[in-house]
Amino acid sequence: MRLIDLAGTSMAAAYSRSDVVEALNEQQPAAVALASGQLVGVAVARVAGRDAHLLALALHPQWRNRGIGSALLRELDQEVIHHGAHRVLALVEPGQVGEVAFSHQGFERVDGLHLFVRAASMVPEELAIVERYGGHFPASGLWEDMKGFSSTKVLLNRRIVAPLSHSELAERIGLRAPAAVMLFGPPGTGKTSFARAIASRLSWAFVELHPSLLGHGTEAAASLRGALTDLGHVDRLVCFIDEADEIASARDARPESQPIVNELLKAIPIFKSRPGRLMVMATNSIAAIDQALLRPGRFDLIVPVGAPDREGRKELAGEFLGSCDPADMAERTEGFTPADFALAEQRAAQLAFERALGGGDATVTSTDCLDAVARTKPSVNKEAAAAFDDEAATFARL
């Protein structure tokens, strides 16, 4: 390893010193060159199936250009054959030690390749914690799948996703990326889906802590403390708690919630103390949350998530009710959520299906869509929308 360090540009482009140490400990193929008892060259490879990957080719600076690199590659060739390899692959940078030796030893240069490198999402110990709490890595594309919420997506991308994705730039400017966010709004407006979509957009792990599984009173407080302590050891994590009003209601209204509210008041700042993690809590009733939790210092952002606006409904109508004019559907579907549009789509399809069973046209028509929409009750009625607007004006922190 001292020779590798001395040689400078000796490591293959895709590998590190720890890869070489591990290969040597496993007695993977290796060759050394000695001159007057001094170690002047080393080559190390790792066999994977029919291929041997060169990890390092190091030459002492005073012994370069003397054919030692070629001799090491010839010796290494014999070693990898004994290990069952049929081919040797070497991924090196221009000007790297031994580049000339590869040409002399019959290696074929392949141009036009690109090396893509990304650190693993987490170390095995972190993954074990994520899996212990039923977490996973959300599929890619969930952010793009959030249809009908363009204004909310713009806000969340600007205030949450972008600062976390470009944390170095944010830190250099002095912008603190959010670490704890509260989402509130009527049922069915996509709060849980947005939490998963944020994790998908960031390529972070997602863990949901279900209030119903935490228990009650002091038991719930202890369960939450243990979970957040464990998850505090995981980087690049979105921790999501839905139905926050079930565990964090105002203590004067629900005294039984006092232990877990007290625990949250202590735990949230600790969870926020390390970068690369995001806590998202969601509630249908922001007014029911204990006010101590909503003061600045706990949640960086308190974001209202309402029903889709007119433009959002046009987008959803085009997605689910393609037989109708999207602008007309947007006017008829105030208060509809994506789930309501999906229900209307199925009701329209059922009408076409029943007509086809009787020998009629099997195509979903605009009349079918209009009938289906008329029979679908919006999830967010006018009273709920008005209450949400009042809460947004009172509680939102953007």
C-alpha positions in Angstrom: 0.0 0.0 0.0 2.9 2.4 0.6 4.1 1.7 -2.9 0.7 2.4 -4.3 0.6 5.7 -2.4 4.1 6.5 -3.6 3.2 5.7 -7.2 0.4 8.3 -7.2 -1.7 7.6 -10.3 -1.7 3.8 -9.8 -5.3 2.9 -8.9 -7.7 1.8 -11.6 -10.4 4.4 -12.1 -13.2 2.5 -10.5 -11.5 1.2 -7.4 -10.1 2.4 -4.1 -7.3 1.4 -1.7 -9.8 -0.5 0.4 -10.7 -2.6 -2.6 -7.0 -3.6 -3.0 -6.7 -4.4 0.7 -9.8 -6.6 0.6 -8.5 -8.4 -2.6 -5.2 -9.1 -1.0 -6.9 -10.5 2.2 -9.0 -12.8 0.0 -5.8 -13.9 -1.9 -7.0 -12.6 -5.2 -4.5 -12.6 -8.1 -1.5 -10.4 -7.5 2.2 -10.0 -8.6 5.1 -8.1 -7.3 8.5 -7.0 -8.7 11.6 -6.9 -6.5 15.0 -5.2 -7.3 17.8 -5.8 -4.8 15.3 -6.7 -2.2 13.3 -3.6 -2.7 9.6 -3.7 -3.8 9.4 -1.7 -7.0 6.2 -2.8 -8.6 2.8 -4.4 -7.8 -0.3 -5.5 -9.7 -3.5 -6.6 -8.1 -6.7 -7.9 -9.7 -10.0 -9.3 -8.6 -11.7 -12.2 -10.5 -15.4 -12.1 -11.0 -16.7 -15.0 -13.1 -14.8 -15.2 -16.4 -13.3 -11.7 -16.0 -10.4 -10.4 -14.0 -10.6 -6.7 -13.1 -7.3 -4.8 -12.6 -7.5 -2.9 -9.3 -4.0 -1.4 -9.2 -0.7 -1.3 -11.1 1.9 0.6 -9.2 5.6 1.2 -10.1 8.2 2.9 -8.0 8.9 6.3 -9.5 12.6 5.5 -9.9 11.9 2.2 -11.8 9.5 3.4 -14.5 10.1 2.9 -18.2 12.2 -0.2 -17.6 9.7 -2.8 -18.7 8.6 -3.7 -15.2 4.9 -2.9 -15.9 4.9 -5.3 -18.8 6.5 -8.0 -16.7 4.0 -7.6 -14.0 1.1 -7.8 -16.4 2.6 -11.0 -17.9 2.9 -12.6 -14.4 -0.6 -11.4 -13.4 -2.0 -13.0 -16.6 -0.8 -16.4 -15.4 -2.3 -15.8 -12.0 -5.8 -14.9 -13.3 -5.8 -17.9 -15.5 -5.2 -20.1 -12.4 -8.3 -18.4 -10.9 -10.4 -19.3 -13.9 -10.6 -16.0 -15.6 -10.7 -15.7 -19.4 -10.2 -12.0 -19.8 -8.5 -9.1 -18.0 -10.2 -5.7 -17.9 -8.3 -2.5 -17.0 -10.1 0.8 -16.6 -7.5 3.5 -16.4 -7.3 7.3 -16.8 -5.1 8.9 -19.5 -1.5 9.2 -18.4 -1.9 6.6 -15.6 1.0 4.5 -14.5 1.4 1.5 -16.8 -0.7 2.8 -19.7 2.1 2.0 -22.1 2.5 -1.5 -20.7 -1.1 -2.3 -21.6 -0.3 -1.6 -25.2 2.8 -3.7 -25.1 1.0 -6.6 -23.6 -1.7 -6.9 -26.2 -4.5 -5.1 -24.4 -7.1 -3.8 -26.8 -8.1 -0.2 -26.2 -11.9 0.5 -26.3 -12.8 4.1 -27.0 -16.1 5.8 -26.5 -16.9 4.3 -23.0 -17.8 6.5 -20.0 -17.4 5.6 -16.4 -20.4 6.5 -14.3 -19.8 6.5 -10.5 -22.2 6.9 -7.7 -21.9 6.1 -4.0 -24.3 3.5 -2.7 -27.4 4.9 -1.2 -26.4 3.8 2.2 -24.1 1.4 4.1 -25.5 -2.1 5.1 -26.0 -1.0 8.7 -28.3 1.8 7.6 -30.2 -0.4 5.2 -30.8 -2.8 8.1 -32.4 0.0 10.1 -34.6 1.1 7.2 -35.8 -2.4 6.6 -36.5 -3.0 10.3 -39.0 -0.2 10.2 -40.6 -1.4 6.9 -38.9 1.2 4.8 -38.0 1.1 1.2 -36.6 3.1 -1.7 -39.6 4.5 -3.7 -39.7 3.8 -7.4 -38.4 6.5 -9.7 -40.9 8.7 -11.4 -43.3 9.2 -8.5 -42.8 12.9 -8.7 -43.7 13.0 -12.3 -46.8 10.9 -11.6 -48.2 13.5 -9.2 -50.8 14.9 -11.7 -53.1 17.8 -10.9 -51.0 19.5 -8.3 -48.7 21.7 -10.5 -48.6 24.7 -8.1 -48.0 22.5 -5.1 -45.2 20.7 -6.9 -43.6 23.9 -7.9 -43.6 25.1 -4.2 -42.3 21.8 -2.8 -39.7 21.5 -5.5 -38.5 25.1 -4.8 -38.5 25.0 -1.0 -37.7 21.3 -0.2 -36.4 19.2 -3.1 -34.0 21.8 -4.7 -32.2 22.9 -1.4 -31.8 19.2 -0.4 -30.6 18.2 -3.9 -28.1 21.0 -4.1 -27.1 21.2 -0.4 -23.6 22.4 -1.1 -24.8 25.4 -3.0 -27.5 26.1 -0.4 -24.9 26.0 2.4 -22.5 28.2 0.5 -25.2 30.8 0.1 -26.3 30.5 3.7 -29.7 28.8 2.9 -30.6 26.1 5.4 -32.3 23.2 3.7 -35.5 22.1 5.5 -35.2 19.1 7.8 -38.8 19.0 9.2 -42.0 19.8 7.2 -45.7 19.7 8.1 -48.2 19.1 5.3 -51.8 19.8 6.0 -55.0 19.8 4.0 -58.3 17.9 3.4 -58.3 14.1 3.0 -57.3 12.8 -0.5 -55.2 15.7 -1.5 -52.0 13.7 -1.9 -50.1 14.5 1.3 -48.8 10.9 1.7 -48.1 10.6 -2.1 -46.1 13.9 -2.0 -44.0 12.6 0.9 -43.1 9.4 -1.1 -42.6 11.5 -4.3 -40.1 13.7 -2.5 -38.1 10.6 -1.4 -38.3 9.3 -5.0 -37.2 12.7 -6.4 -34.2 12.7 -4.0 -33.5 9.0 -4.4 -33.6 8.7 -0.6 -35.0 5.9 1.6 -38.6 6.3 2.8 -39.8 5.1 6.2 -43.4 5.6 7.5 -44.0 5.5 11.2 -47.6 4.6 11.7 -49.2 6.3 14.8 -51.5 3.3 15.3 -48.4 1.1 15.8 -46.7 3.4 18.3 -49.1 2.6 21.1 -50.5 5.1 23.6 -49.3 7.5 26.2 -45.8 6.8 27.6 -45.6 3.6 25.5 -46.0 5.7 22.3 -43.5 8.2 23.5 -40.9 5.4 24.1 -41.6 3.8 20.8 -41.2 7.1 19.0 -38.0 7.9 20.8 -36.5 4.5 19.9 -37.5 4.7 16.3 -36.2 8.3 15.8 -33.0 7.3 17.6 -32.4 4.4 15.2 -33.4 6.4 12.1 -31.1 9.2 13.3 -28.2 6.9 12.2 -29.4 6.8 8.6 -28.4 9.4 6.1 -30.5 10.4 3.0 -33.8 9.4 4.6 -37.4 10.7 4.5 -39.2 9.8 7.8 -43.0 10.2 7.3 -45.6 10.3 10.1 -49.2 10.5 8.8 -52.3 11.5 10.8 -50.1 13.6 13.1 -53.2 14.9 14.9 -53.6 11.3 16.3 -50.4 11.6 18.3 -49.7 15.3 18.5 -53.1 16.8 19.4 -53.2 19.8 21.7 -52.3 18.6 25.2 -55.0 20.7 26.9 -57.7 19.0 24.7 -56.3 15.5 24.9 -54.1 15.1 28.0 -53.3 11.5 27.0 -51.2 13.0 24.1 -48.9 14.9 26.5 -46.1 12.2 26.7 -45.7 11.9 22.9 -46.0 15.6 22.3 -43.3 16.2 24.9 -41.2 13.6 23.1 -41.7 15.2 19.7 -40.7 18.6 21.1 -37.3 17.1 22.1 -36.9 14.6 19.3 -37.5 16.9 16.3 -34.5 19.2 16.9 -32.3 16.2 17.5 -33.4 14.6 14.3 -32.8 17.9 12.4 -29.3 18.2 13.9 -27.6 16.2 11.1 -28.0 17.1 7.4 -29.3 14.7 4.8 -32.5 13.7 6.6 -36.1 15.0 6.3 -39.0 14.5 8.6 -42.5 14.9 7.0 -45.6 14.9 9.1 -49.1 15.2 7.6 -52.5 16.0 9.1 -56.0 16.7 7.9 -56.6 19.0 10.9 -53.7 21.4 11.5 -55.8 23.3 14.1 -55.8 20.2 16.3 -52.0 20.0 16.5 -50.4 21.2 19.7 -49.3 24.8 19.1 -45.9 24.2 20.7 -45.0 21.9 17.8 -46.0 24.6 15.3 -43.8 27.3 16.6 -40.7 28.2 14.7 -37.8 25.9 15.5 -39.5 22.6 15.1 -41.0 22.6 11.6 -39.1 24.6 9.0 -42.1 24.7 6.7 -45.9 24.3 7.2 -47.3 23.7 3.8 -51.0 23.7 2.8 -52.0 21.0 0.3 -55.4 21.6 -1.1 -57.6 20.1 -3.8 -56.4 20.6 -7.4 -57.1 24.0 -8.9 -58.7 24.6 -12.3 -55.5 24.0 -14.2 -54.9 20.9 -12.1 -58.4 19.6 -12.8 -57.8 20.2 -16.6 -54.7 18.0 -16.4 -56.6 15.3 -14.5 -59.5 15.4 -16.8 -57.2 14.9 -19.8 -55.7 11.9 -17.9 -58.9 10.2 -16.8 -61.7 11.5 -18.9 -60.2 11.8 -22.3 -63.6 11.7 -24.1 -64.6 15.1 -22.7 -63.3 18.6 -23.1 -60.8 19.1 -20.3 -61.7 22.8 -19.7 -65.4 21.9 -19.4 -64.6 19.1 -17.0 -62.4 21.4 -14.9 -65.5 23.7 -14.4 -67.7 20.7 -13.4 -65.3 19.1 -11.0 -64.5 21.7 -8.4 -63.3 19.9 -5.2 -62.4 16.7 -7.0 -59.2 14.9 -6.0 -57.2 12.5 -8.2 -59.1 9.7 -6.5 -62.4 11.3 -7.5 -61.3 11.5 -11.1 -60.3 7.8 -11.0 -63.7 6.9 -9.6 -65.5 8.9 -12.4 -63.3 7.2 -15.0 -64.4 3.7 -13.7 -68.0 4.8 -13.6 -67.9 5.9 -17.2 -66.2 2.7 -18.2 -68.9 0.7 -16.4 -71.6 2.5 -18.4 -69.8 1.7 -21.7 -69.3 -1.9 -20.5 -73.0 -2.4 -19.8 -73.9 -0.9 -23.1 -71.5 -3.2 -24.9 -73.0 -6.3 -23.1 -76.3 -5.3 -24.8 -74.7 -5.2 -28.2 -74.2 -1.4 -28.2 -71.1 0.8 -28.7 -68.2 -0.3 -26.4 -66.5 3.2 -26.6 -66.6 5.4 -23.6 -68.4 8.6 -24.8 -68.5 12.1 -23.5 -72.0 11.5 -22.3 -70.7 8.6 -20.2 -68.1 10.9 -18.7 -70.6 13.6 -18.0 -73.0 11.1 -16.3 -70.1 9.7 -14.2 -69.0 13.1 -13.0 -72.5 14.1 -12.1 -72.8 11.0 -9.9 -69.4 11.5 -8.2 -69.4 13.5 -5.0 -66.3 15.7 -4.6 -64.0 14.8 -1.7 -63.5 18.4 -0.9 -66.9 20.2 -0.6 -67.3 23.9 -0.5 -67.4 24.0 3.3 -64.2 21.9 3.6 -62.5 24.1 1.0 -63.5 27.3 2.9 -62.2 25.8 6.2 -58.9 24.9 4.5 -58.5 28.4 3.1 -58.9 29.8 6.6 -56.3 27.3 8.0 -53.9 28.1 5.2 -54.1 31.8 6.0 -53.6 31.1 9.7 -51.0 28.3 9.8 -49.0 28.2 6.6 -45.3 28.9 6.9 -43.5 29.0 3.5 
